[in-house]
């Protein structure tokens, strides 16, 4: 099943290479290790949807920091030095980082939803108020 993770990683990287983006220097070894570790872990035990979400999150972070060809090149270089122990440690660390980010985004989404709900209620009140003031024909 390790072949599945490698094929998925190659497929996503190749697809991403089709995008035209400027190169950026913000790509970190941490992001690369998270991509590699979570791709590696896709075939391991555990919830596949969660693993795919974590993998996609880190791949998206890298894609936003560098052009796709640079991501692939840097990932190949990082994989040459990454040990199995580092890979396993990265799976845990990256999963925790992802969970922290999801919790933060959930909080932000709740705040935005609250703002939207208040705005909609205010608009509904204004609309009712206008209807009361407008005589019916």
N, C-alpha and C positions, 0 to 999 in steps of 0.2 A: 504494500500500500504506500510505501515511501515514494513510489513512482507517481502516484496520484498527486502528492504535494508538489513534487518537482514539475510535473506537467502543468499544474494549476499556476504555479509561480511563473513559469516560462510563458504560459498563455497570457496571463495578466500583464506581465512585463512587456511582452511583444505588442499587445493591444495598446498599452499605454505609450509605447514608442511611436505609434501612429499620430499622437497628438503633437501639435507644434507648440512648444513652450521654450522660453529662454532658459539657459542654464542658470542655476543658482548655487551658491556656496553653502546654503543652510542645511545641507544633508548631514546628519550626525551618525556616528557609529552606533549609537543607541537605537535610532530608528532602523538602521540596517539589521542590527541583531534581532530586533523585534520581528521584522519581516521574516528573516531566516528561521528564527526559533518557532514562530507561530506557523509558518509553512511546514516545518518539520513536524510540529505537533498535530497537524491536521489528521494524521493517520493514527495518532495515539488514542488512548481511552478518554472518554468524556463527551460532553455535549458538542456535536458538530456545528450547530448553528452559532453558538457562542465562539467557538474557535475560529470560524469563518469571519465573524464580526470583528474579532480582535485582529486577525490577519488583514482584513480589508481596511480597518482603521489605520494601521501602521503603514500599509502600502499607500493609502491616500495621503498621509502626512508626508511621506517621502516624495510622492508625485507633486505635491504642492511646493516642495523646496528645491527640486531639481528637475531638469528635463529627463524624460523616461530613459533615454540611452545612458545618461550619467548614473541613474539609479541602478540599472542593470550592471554597469561596469563596476560601480562601487560595491554592489552586493556580491558580485563574483570575487572581488578582492577581499571583502570581509569574511566570506565563507572559507577562504584558504587558511585563515588564522583562528577561526572559531572552533573551540574544542567541544566535545559532547557535554562536559560538565558546565561549560559556559552557556551552551544551548539550553540545557535544562534549567539553569538559574534564570536565564532570560525569559523563558516561558512563564515562570512565576512572576517575575518583576513586570513584564509587559502586560500580563493579565491584570495585575494590580493597578498599573497605570491606566489601563483601559477602563477598569471599573471606576476609578476615581474620576476620570473624564466623563463617563456616562452619568455619574451622580451629579456632577457639576452641570452638565447639559440638561439633565432632567429638572434641576432646580431653576435654571434659566428658562426652560420651556414652560414650567409652571408659572413663573412670574409673567412671561409674555402672554400666556393664556388668561391669567387674571386680568391683565391690562386690556386684552381684547374683550373679555366678558364685560368689564366695566364700561368700555367704550360702546359696545353694542347696546347695553342697557340704557346708557345715557341717550343714545340715538333713538331708541324705542320710546323713552320718556318724552323726548322732544317731538317725535312724530305724533304721539298721542295728544300732546299739548296743542300742537298745530291743528289737529283734527277737531278738537273741542272748540277752538277759536274760529274755525271756518264753518260758516252756515252751510247746511246741506241744501242742494238745489231741488 
